[in-house]
Amino acid sequence: MVKLAACQYAIDLIETWDAYAHHLTTLVGEAARQGAELALLPEYAAMVLAGQLDAGSRSDLHGSIASIQPLIPRWVELCAEIAANHNILFSPGSAPVLDTDGKYRNRAFLFGPQGLIGVQDKQIMTRFEREKWFIAAGVHGLRTFETPIGKLGILICYDNEFPILARNLAEDGADLILAPSCTDTLAGSYRVRIGAQARALENQIAVLASPTAGSAPWSHAMDENKGRAALYVPPDYGMPPSGVFAESPKEDVASSSWLVTEIDLEEVIRLRKEGQVATRRDWPEQFLDHAPESAARRAAR
């Protein structure tokens, strides 16, 4: 059994570094006290750092990500310290990071008690990221991470809506996908949810989702946020018929809260051999020639 914690994370205005460090340390401490072995925060959770900027900078779409860059190394150090102090796996979500080629990338981090385990860049960018925020897609592909609770992968928000990405992680041995997200409409939150549930079904794996939540009128980038923290599994023997193993009760919250749930991932893995269906095994069959026969082909027979 493994106990997982996914945060429904409010984008609060926190105006000093000390207040932010206290906020993050206290928040993750709450999950650790509930026995969580892994704690997940959402996509762009690091944008809360922009609250430490002056009002003009933090409300500027492009200026805010440029201005928080000096805080990112300190943020990484804080996250590593939190994971070590609580002896847990900690993914603090993602941050827009200025890369060596001069482009910003949406980068998620994963820490363990011994420090940084690895990072994962978002692979496919939304229209907002491409056309307005000018954040570039990752160039290093997908990665899997060996951890004490099993092999993990990370798909950031929109990436969960593309089947081949999750399939690549599954084929590389991931049994749990972390799905940090940031969506500003119910439609967006449902797109991520539907995608995450489909990926759990197709690959017979578990997907842990953590969204941003609430309103942040001080931030042009993060002003509206909707979504539910959840753990999704294949709807099969021993699992909920809905495929929703656990879920926070509503999309709109005023303050951050944890969804903490315990699951035996071996029971999810067992379904690949003993389930009602074998979607993971049968995946290649969809690439056979199933195209409808055209009138011309029928006539030629």
N, C-alpha and C positions, 0 to 999 in steps of 0.2 A: 504494500500500500504506500502511496505517496500523497502528501497533502500539498495542494496547490492554492495559491492566492492570486487573484486577478483584481486589479483596482479599477473602480469606476471613478476616474480622477478629475476632480474639479480644477479648473484653471484659475486659481486664486491670485490676486494681486499681492505679492510679497516683495517688499521694497528694499530689503537689506540682505546681504549675504548671510549674516548670522541668523536672521529670522528664517531664511530659506533652509539653511542647514538643519536648524531645529525642526522645521516642518517635515523635511524628507526623512530625517532620522527617526522622528516620532512616528511618522506614518508607517514606515517599514517595520519599526519595532512592534506596532500593533499586529501586523501579520505574523511576525516571528513569535509573539506571545501566544498566538492561536495555533502554533505548531507548524506553520508553513515551512516547507522545505524549498520552495521556489516562490518568489514574489515578482509579479509582472506589472509594470506601468505601461501607459499607452504611447502611441505614436506622438511625436512632438511634445512629450511631457516636459522636455528641457526648455521649451519656450516660456515656462514659468520664470525662468531666469531673466526674461526681458522686463519683468516687474521692477528690477533694480536699476533700470535705465531712467533717464528723465522722461517726462510725459510725452514730449514730442518724439523721441526716439522709439519708445516702446509702442507707440501707436502707428509708427511708420512701417508699412509692409516689408520693404526691403531693408530699411535702416535697422530694424529690430534684429534681423538675423546677423547682419554685419556687426552690430554692436555687442552681441553676446559672445562673439568668438573668443575674446580674452578670458571669459568665464568658463569655457568648455573644459580646459585641462583641470581646473579646480573642481569642477563638477564630477569629472571622471575619478579624481582622487577621492572625493567624498563618497561616491557610489562604491568604490572598492573597499573603503573603510567600513561602510555599512554592512556589506556582504561578509566581511571578515568578522566584524563584531558580533553579528548574529549567526554566523556559521551557516549561511544559506546561499542558495543560488538567487541572484538578483538581476533582473533585467529592468533597468530604469526607463525603458521605452527608447525613443529615438530623439536625436537632435539634428538640426541642420548644420552640417559641419563643412567648413571651407577646406576643400581638398587641395592636393599639391598641384593640380592642373588649373587652379583658380576657379573651379566650379563648386557650388554647394551640393552636398548629397545628404539624403535623409538616411541617417545611420543609427541603427539599433545596437545596443551594447549588452553583453552578458558577462556578469561577474560571478565568481565563486569565492569561497573562503580564502583561497590563495591568490586572488587577484583577477585581472581581466582574462576571461576565457576566450573571447573573440568578439568580432563585430559583424554585422550584416547590413548591407545597403539595400534600400528599396530598389527593386528591379524595374518596375513599370510605373511611370508617374501619371498622376491624375491631370486633368486639364488645368486645374487651378495651379498645380505645381509647375507644369510646363509653361503655361501661357501667361501667368501673372506673377508667380513667385520666383520663377526661373531656377528651379532646383532640378539638377540633372539626375538621370538614372545611374544606378551603380554599374561599374564596369568589371567587377571581379566575380560576378556570378554568385550562386547560392553556396552556402556552407552548412555543414552539420557539426554539432558540438557534442563531444563525449562528456557526460556529467555523471555524478553519483546516482542520479535518478533515472538515467537512460540517455539515449541519443536524441538530441533536440535539433529542430530547425526553426528559423524565424521567417515569417512572411508578414511584411508590414502592410496593413490595411488593404489597399487596392490589389496587391499581389495575391491576396486570397481569392480573387475573382478569376484567376487564370489556372486551369487545371494542370497544365504541364509543370508549372513551378512546384506545386505540392508533390506531384508525381516524382519529380527529380529528387526531392528530399526523401520521399518514402523509399525510393530505390537505393538511396545512399544510406538507408538504415534508420531514419528518424521515426520514432514511435509517438512523438509529441511535437506539435507545431505551436509555437507562440505567435499570437496574432494581435499585436498592438495596433490600435486604430485611432483615427481622428476624423469624425464626420460631423457636418453641421446641419444635416437634415435627417428626418426619419428614413427617407428613401435611401440615403447613403448608408445609414447604419444597417438597414435591412439588406442592402447589397452585400456588405461585408459578412453579415450573418449568414445569408443564403450561400455565399461562396464558401465560408468556413465549414458550414454543415455539409455541403457537397464534397469538399475535400476530405472530410472525415469519412463520409460514406464511400467514396471512390477508393480510398487507400486503406480503409479499415484502421484508422489511427485516431488519436485524440487531438483536439484543437482548443487551446486556451486563449480566450479573447479578453483584452483589456481596452476600454474606450476612454476618450476624454468626455467630460460631462459638464453641464451647466453653462452659464454665460460669462463672458469676460469682455465687457465693453471697452476695457482699456487696451485691448489687443486687436488690431485690424486682422491679424492672421487667425486668431483663436477665439473670435467673439461669440460664436454659437457652437455648441457641442452636444451631440446626442448619441446614445448607445448604451448597451447593457453588457456588463461583464458576464462571461459565460464559459462553460466547458462543454464542448460538443464531442459526441462519440457516434459510432455507427449505430443506427437503430436495429438492434439484433438481440440475440439471446443474452439475457442478463443485464441489458442496457435499457434505458427508457425508450419506449416506442417512438417518441418524438425525436430522439437523438440529442435532446437537451439534457445533459447530465446534471447541470446546475446553472442557475441564471439569476442575476439581480432582478428585483421586482419591477423596476420601471426605468425608462430612458432618461428622464430628467431628474437630476438631484442637485442640491445646493452645496453639498460638501462631499469630500472624497469618502469612499467606503470600500471595504474589501469584500469580495466573494471568496470564501475559503471553503474548499471542498476536498474530500479524500477519495482517491480512486485507485484501483488495482490495475495498472496498465497491462499487466500480464493477461488479464481477462479480456482486454481489448485486442491484444495480439492473438489470443486464442481463437477469436472469431475468424481469423484468416483461414483456419483449417476446419473449424467446427461450426461456423455460422450458417444461417439459412441461405445466404448467398455468398459468392466468392468474387466480389467486385475487383479486389486487388489482383487475384489470379487471372481473372477473365479480361482484364484491361486490354491486352494486345488484340483481342478478337474484334474490337471496334474498328481496327485499321484494315480489316479484310474488306473485300469489295462488296459493300452492301448498297451500292447506288441503285436507285430505281431503274428498271430496264426501260429504255426509251422505245418509242414506236419504231424507230429505224432499226434498233437492235432486234426487236421482236420480228420485224419483217425479214431480216436477214437470216433468221434461224430456219 
